[in-house]
Amino acid sequence: LYARLFYKPKHKNDVISPDPKILIITFGHLGDGLIFSYAFPKIKEKYPNAIIDVLTGEACNAIFTKNPLVR
C-alpha cells in the first residue's frame, strides 16, 4: 500500500478549503482499495463537505462504485 498527500500552498498563509476536492489514486489490488475505503469516513468527519473522487484499476471498481462517500 502506498499513499502520499500532495498539497502545496500557493501562498505562505494559504489554508485547506473547508470544501476540499480530494482525489485518491490507487492502482493496487482489491485489498489496497479496501484499506483506502476505511479513510473515507475519517475524511468526511474532518471535512463534511469534501468531494472524494477515486482513480483506480478495474479490480477495485466493486469497492468504490456503490460507496456513498465517493462521487
N, C-alpha and C positions, 0 to 999 in steps of 0.2 A: 504494500500500500504506500502510495506516495502522494502527498498533497503539499501544496505551497500556496500561501496567500500573497497575492501581488497587489500592493497598494502603495502608490507613490503620490503624495500630495503635490499639487501644483505650486502651492504657496506654503510658507512656513506655518501659518496659522490655520490651514485647512483642517476640517474635521470630517469624519464619515457622515454622510447624509442620514437622517432618520428613516428615509425610504430607499435603502440601497438596492441596487440590482446586482445580484450575485450569480456568477457563472461557475459551476463546478464541472471540471473536466476529469474524466476517468476513462482510461482505455484498458482497465484491468479486467479481471474475471468477475463472475457473479458475486463472489464473496466480497470483493472490493466495493462493488456497488452497494451491497447490503450494509457494509460498515459506514459508507458515506451517508446512507439514509438515516442513520442514527443522529447525525449532526443537524438535520433539518429542524426538528422541534427546538433545539437549543438556539439556532439562528432566529427562528420565529419568536422565541421567548425574548431575546435581546432586541430584535428589530421586528416588531409585529407587522409592519407594512412592507417588509422586504419581499422582493420578487426573486425567486430562485429558479434558475434555468440549469439544465444539465446537458452536457455534451458527452456522449458515451458510445461505446461499441454496441453492436446488436445484442450481445449476450446479456446486457443489463437492462434492456428495454422493459422486460416484465416487471422489474422493480419500480421503475420511475413513471411509466405511463399512467398508472392509476393512483399515484401518490397525490393527495390533495394539496400538499405543501409545495409542489413543483408546478410551475406554469407550463 
